[in-house]
Amino acid sequence: MEIILKKNVERLGEEGAILQVADGYARNFLIPMQLAIRATDKNRRMLEHEKRLLAGQAVQERGRAEVLASRIAEVTCTIQRRAGENDRLFGSVTSMDIAEALAAQSIEVDRRHIELDDPIRELGVFMVPIRFHADVTANIQVVVVREE
């Protein structure tokens, strides 16, 4: 039986794949679990239509990400923290702190998009990458200064 996968199935294929499987496997497992549908002409046309819609949405998302990335590249984020001797911070600056500082400048960024490997633990100027899309990354300059 020829089927179209609706979801990724381990050791079988990815969503949208058209496969030939045993009739019993399709009837007794894949179709009842809503992992697949029969590969009829109607379902094939529906699959192609969904692929075109998803491609259009991906182009729009990438465009929005590029606009936001160009806006972020021009911004400097300044964060004040208490620090001891040798410019070591009491605590650290995390991706959540950077997201809040950007929100104060009316730029909304999800903290999970900020790619900060380790929290910042000292005063100084740091370049932090922010990934908005799989292909769109911008660097923001984060300045950590001593709180008066």
Secondary structure as GFF3:
##gff-version 3
##sequence-region A 1 148
A	DSSP	beta_strand	2	5	.	.	.	ID=ss1
A	DSSP	beta_strand	18	20	.	.	.	ID=ss2
A	DSSP	alpha_helix	23	25	.	.	.	ID=ss3
A	DSSP	pi_helix	26	30	.	.	.	ID=ss4
A	DSSP	beta_strand	36	38	.	.	.	ID=ss5
A	DSSP	alpha_helix	41	73	.	.	.	ID=ss6
A	DSSP	beta_strand	76	81	.	.	.	ID=ss7
A	DSSP	three_ten_helix	85	87	.	.	.	ID=ss8
A	DSSP	beta_strand	88	93	.	.	.	ID=ss9
A	DSSP	alpha_helix	95	104	.	.	.	ID=ss10
A	DSSP	three_ten_helix	111	113	.	.	.	ID=ss11
A	DSSP	beta_strand	120	122	.	.	.	ID=ss12
A	DSSP	beta_strand	124	133	.	.	.	ID=ss13
A	DSSP	beta_strand	136	146	.	.	.	ID=ss14
###
